[in-house]
C-alpha cells in the first residue's frame, strides 16, 4: 500500500474495482490510478472481490490511508463462484475457494441439485449480499471431491477466471484447417527444407515452436556466424477477426500447471499444424542473422519460409553430445554433431557479449514437481540447467532483439517487452541492505545494468549469496508489454520484443503480424473484437499502473464514441491507444496465469506436506516480514512460515533495511539467509499455507552480527528427525512480556496469516485425510449461518 502524499478530499466520489483481502477488509483500486481506498469489514459486507463500485472518500484512517464508503455497486463481477458445499448448523452454504471473497453463499433447499456435502461445486449467485442479507445462490456444476486428481487445477482456472474451454466457433475453425502444409501455402516463401534445422526442448515438451541452425560464414573479409532462427508461422492460420484469434486474444497466454497445460490455441494448431515436428513440412517465420566474433549482429533479415525439421533434440541429449564427444549420444547423432558444435561455439560468443553488455543474470534454483499418476506430488527436486538451455536462450534473445530493431527502424507500432529500471525507493532499500553486508552498488543515483551485474558477480562466492541475490531481485520491476519502447533493463537491451513463441503468447503473434505487414509495405492496425473483454486490471504501482489507467480511459472513450456515433480518428492516432490496451491486457493475463500456476503449486505442496506434520527439517530464511519468517526447507524445496509469536516471549522489531527481526529484550536477531531447524506444525490446504515451529537456531545470540550463521543440527541431510514426529498442531502462542515493539497480537490481525487466526480456523479437510467427516461435513460450532453473516470472520473461521 502506498502512503498518501497529499490530503485526500472528503466527499470525493470515485469509480474503481474492489480488491478483497482474506482477513475481511478490502480496497477500491480507483480507475484514475490514485491511491487505493481502504474498505472496512462493514463496507466489504456489501460487495465482493472484483465488483465495480462507486466509492465516497470519507477521509483517512489511523494509518493515513484514504477510507471509503460504498455508494453503489456498478457491476457485480462474480456471476459464478467456486467453493465447497457445507452444512453449517443445519443450513447449506458454499464457502468460496477464493479467500478474497469473504461471503459464504447460502444455498436454499432446492438449490443443492445433485451435489453432495463436501464436494467442490460451482454456484450461480441469485441474490448479491448487502448490509442486511447474505449472498444466495444455486449449484450449477459439480466438480467433484476435493481430493480428486486434478481438482486443484479445476479450482484454480475458475478461481482466477482463466478461460479453459474453447468456443464452438474456434473449434470448428480449427477442425477445418488441413493436417499438413498445402502447396498453395508455399507461395512467396523461401524454401529451407534442405537446411538441417533442429529443435531443442525439454523432454516433456509437446509443442515445438522454434528451430535453429548455425554455420560459420565470411562477412566481407571478416569471419562471422550465420544464425537461422525459424519460428512457427501461427499468423498464417490465425487471422484477425476470426474465432481462433478471438479465443487466442481472450487467453493471451498458455497457462502451465504441473501435468497439464491450458493452451492459448487449440491442440490442432499448438501440437499439430504449427508444431515444428521432425520429418514434416512446416510454415515458419525466419530471423536470418549474421553475428560477428564479438557477438554483434552485423545484419539480419526476416522472411516467411517453409522448413523440414531434421531432428528433435532434448536439452539433456544435446548437453551429453557437447560434453562428451566420444559418448554414446555423440555416436548416435554423429551427423548432427558438427551443427551442434557450431551452435555451441556461437553460444560462447553470445555469452561473452552478454557479459560485456552488462546483462543481469541471477543464479536461482528452479524446482520441478514430480507427480504420480493421480497428479499428487511424489517429490520436489531442483531442475537441472545446462549450457544447452542457455544456448537456445541466447539464440532466442538474438531473434527477439532483431525483431524489436526491425519494428523500431521501420517506425511501425507494435508491442515491446519493457523492463524498467528500479525505482528510487527500491534502490534506497537495496543500498541499506547491502551496507549492512559490507557491499555497495555503483552507478550513483542511476545505476546501470552492468552495476547490478558486477554486484551479482561480487556476491557469487559469498555464503549469503542466495540471500543477497534475493534482495537484488526484489529491487527489480516486473517486465510488461507496451507500445512505447523504453528498453529492457535486466537484459541491457535498448529495444526488445517477443517474437519466438507465437503458439503460447499473443504478443509474439502480434509481432509476427507487424513484421509481415512491414515486409508487404502495408500498415497493420489491430482491431479489438467487441465480444472479447479486455483485462485492464490495475497493478499496485509503477509504470504498469499508469499504463492500465491510460488503457482504461482510452477503452472507455472509444466505447462512448461508438455509442454516440462519433467518428474515430484514423491511422497512428487511432492505433496507439489500441496497442496500449493490448499491452495491458497481455501483461495482466500473464500475471493472472502466474498467479493461477503458483496457487496450484502451493496447494500441491500443502497436500504433500500433510504427510510430514510433526517432522523436523533444516531450512533457510528466504524472507523476513513484521509478522514472521519465511523459511524454505532444504532438500524438500517447500516454503513455510514461522510466525513472530513462535520466536519466543520477546517483542521483535522489524528492520526493513537489514531484513531482520530483532528481540528488544534479548537482542536475538533473525535475518535473511539464516539457517534454522523447524518442525512442520500446521498445514492449511484452503489458505495454501504451511506453518513451522522453531526448534533450534545456533548463532542467534544477543548482539550477534553474523551475516550468515552456521548451525548444529541433529541431521544435515534434511531428513526428518523421527524422535520429534508429533502429529499435533503447532504449540500454544507464547505470551509477550512487555508492551513495546511489535505487538504480536496486533501482528496477527495486521492483514497477514497469524497464529491466532490460523488456530481459530478448523481445517475443512478435517485432518490428514482431507475428507469431510461422516455424511455431514459441517464446521465446528461457532458463528451461526443466520440471516446476517455479511463477511467471513477469519479469526473464528471454521472449515
Residue pairs with C-beta under 8 A, 6 or more apart in sequence:
1 27
1 36
1 65
2 35
2 36
2 540
2 541
3 64
4 35
4 60
4 64
4 65
4 66
8 35
8 57
8 59
8 60
8 66
9 57
10 57
10 58
10 59
11 56
11 57
12 56
12 57
13 54
13 55
13 56
13 57
13 71
14 28
14 30
14 31
14 32
14 34
14 37
14 54
14 55
14 57
14 68
15 30
15 31
15 52
15 53
15 54
15 55
15 74
16 28
16 29
16 30
16 31
16 37
16 52
16 53
16 55
17 28
17 29
17 31
17 50
17 51
17 52
17 53
17 77
17 537
17 538
18 26
18 27
18 28
18 29
18 39
18 44
18 47
18 48
18 49
18 50
18 51
18 52
18 53
18 77
19 26
19 27
19 28
19 29
19 36
19 49
19 50
19 100
20 26
20 44
20 48
20 49
20 50
20 100
20 101
20 102
21 27
21 100
21 751
22 99
22 100
22 102
22 687
22 753
22 794
23 749
23 751
23 757
23 794
24 41
24 44
24 102
24 791
24 792
24 793
24 794
25 38
25 39
25 40
25 41
25 44
25 751
26 38
26 39
26 43
26 44
26 47
26 49
26 100
26 102
27 36
27 37
27 38
27 39
28 36
28 37
28 39
28 53
28 55
28 68
29 36
29 538
30 36
30 37
30 55
31 538
31 549
31 552
31 553
32 549
33 538
33 545
33 546
33 548
33 549
35 65
35 66
36 65
36 66
37 55
37 57
37 65
37 66
37 67
37 68
38 61
38 65
38 66
38 67
38 68
39 47
39 55
39 67
39 68
39 70
40 67
41 102
41 790
41 791
42 131
42 790
43 68
43 69
43 70
44 102
44 790
44 791
45 103
45 129
45 130
45 131
45 790
45 791
46 70
46 73
46 129
46 130
46 131
46 790
47 53
47 70
47 73
47 129
48 76
48 77
48 78
48 101
48 102
48 103
48 128
48 129
48 135
49 77
49 78
49 98
49 100
49 101
49 102
50 77
50 78
51 73
51 74
51 75
51 76
51 77
51 78
52 73
52 74
52 75
52 77
53 70
53 71
53 72
53 73
53 74
54 70
54 71
54 72
54 74
55 68
55 69
55 70
55 71
56 68
56 69
56 70
56 71
57 66
57 67
57 68
58 67
58 68
58 69
59 66
59 67
60 66
60 67
61 67
73 128
76 125
76 128
78 101
78 125
79 124
79 125
80 122
80 123
80 124
80 125
80 140
80 158
81 94
81 96
81 98
81 101
81 105
81 122
81 123
81 125
81 137
82 96
82 97
82 98
82 120
82 121
82 122
82 123
82 143
82 155
82 158
82 159
83 94
83 95
83 96
83 97
83 105
83 120
83 121
83 123
84 94
84 95
84 97
84 118
84 119
84 120
84 121
84 146
84 764
85 92
85 93
85 94
85 107
85 112
85 115
85 116
85 117
85 118
85 119
85 121
85 139
86 92
86 93
86 94
86 95
86 117
86 118
86 764
86 777
86 778
86 779
87 93
87 117
87 776
87 777
87 778
88 104
88 778
88 779
88 784
88 785
89 778
89 781
89 784
89 785
91 106
91 785
92 106
92 107
92 108
92 109
92 111
92 112
93 104
93 105
93 106
93 107
93 785
94 104
94 105
94 107
94 121
94 123
94 137
94 139
95 104
95 764
95 792
95 799
96 103
96 104
96 105
97 120
97 155
97 159
97 686
98 159
99 686
99 687
99 794
102 791
102 792
102 794
103 129
103 134
103 135
103 790
103 791
103 792
104 134
104 135
104 785
104 789
104 792
105 123
105 125
105 134
105 135
105 136
105 137
106 134
106 135
106 136
106 137
106 785
107 123
107 136
107 137
107 138
107 139
108 136
108 138
110 138
111 126
111 136
111 137
111 138
111 139
112 139
113 138
113 139
113 140
113 142
114 139
114 142
115 121
115 139
115 142
117 772
117 775
117 776
117 777
117 778
118 145
118 146
118 771
118 772
118 777
119 142
119 143
119 144
119 145
119 146
120 142
120 143
120 144
120 145
120 146
120 151
120 154
120 155
121 139
121 141
121 142
121 143
122 139
122 140
122 141
122 142
122 143
122 158
123 137
123 138
123 139
123 140
124 137
124 138
124 139
124 140
125 135
125 136
125 137
126 136
126 137
126 138
127 133
127 135
127 136
127 137
128 135
129 135
129 790
131 790
132 787
132 788
133 787
133 788
134 785
134 787
134 788
134 789
134 790
143 151
143 154
143 155
144 151
144 154
145 151
145 771
146 685
146 765
146 770
146 771
147 770
147 771
149 374
149 375
149 376
150 259
150 260
150 375
152 599
152 600
152 603
152 604
152 607
153 257
153 260
153 600
155 603
156 162
156 257
156 596
156 597
156 599
156 600
156 603
157 164
157 255
157 262
157 596
158 164
159 596
159 599
160 592
160 595
160 596
160 599
161 592
162 251
162 255
162 262
162 592
162 593
162 596
163 247
163 250
163 251
163 262
164 262
166 174
166 247
166 266
167 243
167 246
167 247
169 243
170 243
170 244
170 246
170 247
170 266
171 266
172 243
173 242
173 243
173 244
174 244
174 265
174 266
174 268
174 269
175 268
177 237
177 268
177 269
177 273
178 273
179 272
179 273
180 273
180 280
180 281
181 280
181 281
181 282
181 283
181 306
185 236
185 283
185 306
186 306
188 304
189 283
189 303
189 304
189 305
189 306
190 286
190 303
190 304
190 305
190 306
191 305
191 306
192 228
192 230
192 284
192 286
192 305
192 306
192 307
192 308
193 281
193 306
193 307
193 308
195 213
195 228
195 307
196 213
196 310
196 311
196 336
196 339
197 211
197 212
197 213
197 228
197 230
197 276
197 307
197 308
197 309
197 310
198 211
198 212
198 213
198 309
198 310
198 311
198 312
198 313
198 336
198 339
198 340
199 208
199 210
199 211
199 212
199 276
199 278
199 309
199 311
199 312
199 313
200 212
200 313
200 314
200 315
200 318
200 388
200 391
200 392
201 208
201 312
201 313
201 314
201 315
202 314
202 315
203 314
203 315
203 316
206 261
206 270
206 271
206 275
207 263
207 270
207 271
207 274
207 275
207 503
207 504
208 232
208 275
208 276
208 277
208 309
208 312
209 231
209 232
209 234
209 274
209 275
209 276
209 500
209 501
209 502
209 503
209 504
210 229
210 230
210 231
210 232
210 276
210 392
210 395
210 396
210 500
210 501
211 229
211 230
211 276
211 284
211 307
211 309
212 227
212 228
212 229
212 230
212 343
212 392
212 395
213 227
213 228
213 230
213 339
213 343
214 225
214 226
214 227
214 228
214 339
214 342
214 343
214 345
214 346
215 225
215 226
215 339
215 342
216 223
216 224
216 225
216 226
216 342
217 223
217 224
217 225
217 226
217 290
218 224
219 290
219 292
219 298
219 299
222 292
222 293
223 292
223 293
224 290
224 291
224 292
224 293
224 298
225 290
225 291
225 292
225 293
225 342
225 345
225 346
225 349
226 288
226 289
226 290
226 291
227 288
227 289
227 290
227 291
227 346
227 395
227 398
228 286
228 287
228 288
228 289
229 286
229 287
229 289
229 395
229 396
229 398
229 399
229 500
230 276
230 284
230 285
230 286
230 305
230 307
231 284
231 285
231 286
231 287
231 399
231 499
231 500
231 501
231 502
231 508
231 512
232 274
232 275
232 276
232 282
232 283
232 284
232 285
232 502
232 503
233 274
233 282
233 283
233 284
233 285
233 304
233 512
234 265
234 269
234 274
234 502
234 503
234 509
234 512
235 285
235 502
235 509
235 512
235 513
235 516
236 283
236 304
237 244
237 269
237 273
237 274
238 244
238 245
238 248
238 265
238 269
238 509
239 245
240 513
240 526
240 527
241 527
241 529
244 265
244 266
244 269
245 529
246 529
246 531
246 532
247 265
247 266
248 264
248 265
248 506
248 509
249 506
249 529
249 532
249 585
250 532
250 533
251 262
251 264
251 506
251 589
252 264
252 505
252 506
252 507
252 535
252 585
252 586
252 589
252 590
253 264
253 504
253 505
253 506
253 586
253 589
253 590
253 593
254 261
254 262
254 263
254 264
254 270
254 503
254 504
254 505
254 593
255 261
255 262
255 593
255 596
255 597
256 593
256 597
257 596
257 597
257 600
258 369
258 371
258 375
258 600
258 601
258 604
259 371
259 375
263 270
263 503
263 504
264 270
264 503
264 504
264 505
264 506
265 274
265 503
269 503
270 503
270 504
273 282
274 282
274 283
274 502
274 503
275 282
275 503
276 282
276 284
276 307
276 309
277 309
277 312
278 309
278 310
278 311
278 312
279 308
279 309
280 308
280 309
281 306
281 307
281 308
282 306
282 307
282 308
282 309
283 304
283 305
283 306
284 304
284 305
284 306
284 307
285 302
285 303
285 304
285 305
285 499
285 512
285 515
285 516
286 302
286 303
286 304
286 305
287 300
287 301
287 302
287 398
287 399
287 402
287 403
287 499
288 300
288 301
288 302
288 303
289 297
289 299
289 300
289 301
289 398
289 399
289 402
290 297
290 298
290 299
290 300
291 297
291 298
291 346
291 349
291 350
291 398
292 298
293 349
294 349
294 352
294 353
295 349
295 350
295 352
295 353
295 354
295 356
296 353
297 398
297 401
297 402
300 402
300 405
300 406
302 402
302 403
302 406
302 515
302 519
303 519
304 516
304 519
310 336
311 333
311 336
313 333
313 336
313 340
315 386
315 388
315 389
315 392
316 386
316 388
317 329
317 333
318 340
318 388
318 391
319 386
319 387
319 388
320 327
320 329
320 330
321 327
321 329
321 330
321 333
321 336
321 337
321 340
322 340
322 341
322 344
322 387
322 388
324 330
325 337
330 337
333 340
343 391
343 395
344 387
344 391
346 394
347 387
347 390
347 391
347 394
347 395
350 394
350 395
350 397
350 398
351 390
351 394
354 361
354 394
355 453
357 449
357 450
357 492
357 493
358 448
358 449
358 450
358 451
358 453
358 454
358 492
359 449
359 453
359 490
359 491
359 492
360 449
360 452
360 453
360 456
360 476
360 489
360 490
360 491
360 492
361 453
361 456
362 456
362 469
362 472
362 473
363 456
363 460
363 465
363 469
364 469
364 473
365 382
365 637
366 382
366 383
366 385
367 380
367 381
367 382
367 383
367 637
368 380
368 381
368 382
368 383
369 377
369 380
369 601
369 604
370 377
370 378
370 379
370 380
370 381
371 377
371 378
371 604
372 378
376 604
376 607
376 608
377 604
377 605
377 607
377 608
380 605
380 608
380 636
380 637
380 638
381 637
382 637
396 500
397 491
399 499
399 500
400 417
400 496
400 497
400 498
400 499
400 500
401 493
401 495
401 496
402 499
403 497
403 498
403 499
403 511
403 515
404 416
404 417
404 485
404 493
404 495
404 496
404 497
405 495
406 515
406 518
407 414
407 416
407 497
407 511
407 514
407 515
407 518
408 485
408 495
410 518
412 514
412 517
412 518
412 523
412 524
413 483
413 514
413 572
413 575
413 576
413 579
414 483
414 497
414 510
414 511
414 514
414 579
415 481
415 482
415 483
415 497
415 498
415 507
415 510
415 511
415 579
415 582
415 583
415 586
416 481
416 482
416 483
416 484
416 485
416 486
416 495
416 496
416 497
417 479
417 480
417 481
417 488
417 496
417 497
417 498
417 507
418 479
418 480
418 481
418 482
418 484
418 485
418 486
418 487
418 488
418 496
418 543
419 476
419 477
419 479
419 480
419 487
419 488
419 489
419 490
419 491
419 496
420 477
420 486
420 489
420 542
420 543
421 446
421 447
421 477
421 489
422 430
422 447
422 475
422 476
422 477
422 489
423 477
423 542
424 445
426 474
426 475
426 476
427 441
427 445
427 447
427 475
429 475
429 656
429 657
430 441
430 471
430 472
430 475
431 440
431 441
432 656
432 657
432 658
433 468
433 471
433 657
433 658
433 659
434 440
434 441
434 455
434 468
434 471
435 657
436 657
436 658
436 707
437 464
437 468
437 707
438 707
439 455
439 458
439 459
439 468
441 447
441 451
441 452
441 455
442 451
442 454
442 455
443 451
448 492
449 489
449 490
449 491
449 492
450 492
452 472
453 492
455 472
456 469
456 472
459 465
459 468
459 469
462 468
462 707
463 673
463 707
463 708
464 672
464 673
464 707
464 708
466 620
466 673
467 621
467 622
467 659
467 671
467 672
467 673
467 708
468 673
470 622
470 623
470 672
471 659
471 672
476 489
476 490
477 489
477 542
477 543
478 539
478 542
478 544
478 591
479 488
479 490
480 543
480 544
480 547
480 583
480 587
481 498
481 507
481 582
481 583
481 584
481 586
481 587
482 543
482 547
482 580
482 583
482 584
482 587
483 576
483 579
483 580
483 583
485 494
485 495
486 543
487 493
487 494
487 495
487 496
488 495
488 496
497 507
497 511
498 505
498 507
498 508
498 511
499 508
499 511
499 512
499 515
500 508
501 508
502 508
502 509
502 511
502 512
505 586
506 586
507 582
507 583
507 586
510 526
510 582
513 524
513 526
514 524
516 524
517 523
517 524
523 571
523 575
525 571
525 574
525 575
525 578
526 575
526 578
526 579
526 582
527 578
528 534
528 578
528 581
528 582
534 551
534 555
534 581
534 584
534 585
535 584
535 585
535 588
535 589
535 592
536 548
536 551
536 552
536 555
536 581
536 584
536 585
536 588
537 548
537 588
537 591
537 592
538 545
538 548
538 549
538 552
539 545
539 548
539 588
539 591
544 584
544 587
547 580
547 583
547 584
547 587
548 584
548 588
550 577
550 580
551 577
551 580
551 581
551 583
551 584
551 585
554 577
554 578
554 580
554 581
555 577
555 581
557 577
558 568
558 577
560 566
561 567
561 568
562 568
568 574
599 688
602 688
603 685
603 688
605 638
605 639
605 690
606 683
606 684
606 685
606 688
606 689
606 690
607 685
607 770
608 638
609 638
609 640
609 680
609 683
609 690
610 683
610 685
610 768
610 770
611 768
612 636
612 680
612 720
613 680
613 681
613 682
613 683
613 727
613 768
614 679
614 680
614 681
614 724
614 725
614 726
614 727
614 728
615 679
615 680
615 720
615 721
615 722
615 724
615 725
616 677
616 678
616 679
616 680
616 695
616 714
616 720
616 721
616 724
617 633
617 634
617 635
617 636
617 677
617 678
617 680
617 718
617 720
618 633
618 634
618 675
618 676
618 677
618 711
618 713
618 715
618 716
618 718
619 631
619 632
619 633
619 634
619 675
619 676
619 677
619 678
619 692
620 631
620 632
620 634
620 673
620 674
620 675
620 676
621 629
621 630
621 631
621 670
621 671
621 672
621 673
621 674
621 675
621 676
622 630
622 631
622 632
622 639
622 672
623 629
623 630
623 672
624 630
624 654
624 659
624 660
624 661
624 670
624 671
624 672
625 654
625 752
626 644
626 654
626 661
626 742
626 747
626 750
626 752
627 643
627 644
627 747
627 748
627 750
627 752
627 753
627 754
628 641
628 642
628 643
628 644
628 646
628 647
628 661
628 752
629 641
629 642
629 647
629 661
629 670
629 676
630 639
630 640
630 641
631 639
631 640
631 641
631 642
631 676
631 678
631 692
632 638
632 639
633 639
633 640
633 678
633 718
634 718
635 717
635 718
635 719
636 718
638 690
639 690
640 678
640 680
640 689
640 690
640 691
640 692
641 689
641 690
641 691
641 692
641 753
642 676
642 678
642 691
642 692
642 693
642 694
643 691
643 748
643 753
643 754
643 755
643 758
644 652
644 661
644 742
644 744
644 747
645 733
645 734
645 744
645 747
645 748
645 754
645 755
646 692
646 693
646 694
646 730
646 731
646 733
646 734
646 755
647 661
647 663
647 668
647 670
647 694
648 663
648 666
648 668
648 734
649 734
649 735
649 736
649 737
650 663
650 664
650 665
650 666
650 668
650 736
650 737
651 663
651 664
651 665
651 736
651 737
651 738
651 740
651 741
651 742
651 743
651 744
652 661
652 662
652 663
652 664
652 670
652 741
652 742
653 661
653 662
653 664
653 741
653 742
654 660
654 661
654 742
655 661
655 662
658 671
659 671
659 672
660 669
660 670
660 671
660 672
661 669
661 670
662 668
662 669
662 670
663 669
663 702
664 738
664 740
664 741
665 737
665 738
666 702
667 701
667 702
667 703
668 700
668 701
668 702
668 704
669 700
669 704
670 697
670 700
671 707
673 707
673 708
674 697
674 699
674 700
674 708
674 709
675 697
675 708
675 709
675 710
675 711
676 694
676 695
676 696
676 697
676 711
677 694
677 695
677 696
677 697
677 711
677 713
677 714
678 692
678 693
678 694
678 695
679 692
679 693
679 695
679 724
679 726
680 690
680 692
681 691
681 692
681 693
681 728
681 729
681 730
681 731
682 689
682 690
682 691
682 729
682 730
682 758
683 689
683 690
683 691
684 690
684 691
684 753
684 758
684 761
684 763
685 763
685 764
685 765
685 770
686 761
686 763
686 764
686 765
686 799
687 753
687 758
687 761
689 753
689 758
691 730
691 755
691 758
693 730
693 731
695 724
696 711
696 712
696 713
697 709
697 711
698 709
698 710
698 711
698 712
699 706
699 709
699 710
699 711
700 709
714 721
715 721
727 768
729 759
730 755
730 758
730 759
733 744
733 755
733 756
733 759
736 743
736 744
736 745
745 756
747 754
748 754
748 755
748 756
748 757
748 795
749 756
749 757
749 795
756 795
757 794
757 795
757 797
760 794
760 795
760 796
760 797
761 794
761 796
761 797
761 798
761 799
762 779
762 780
762 798
762 799
763 799
764 772
764 777
764 779
764 798
764 799
765 771
765 799
766 772
766 773
766 777
766 799
771 777
779 798
779 799
780 798
782 796
782 798
783 789
783 793
783 796
783 798
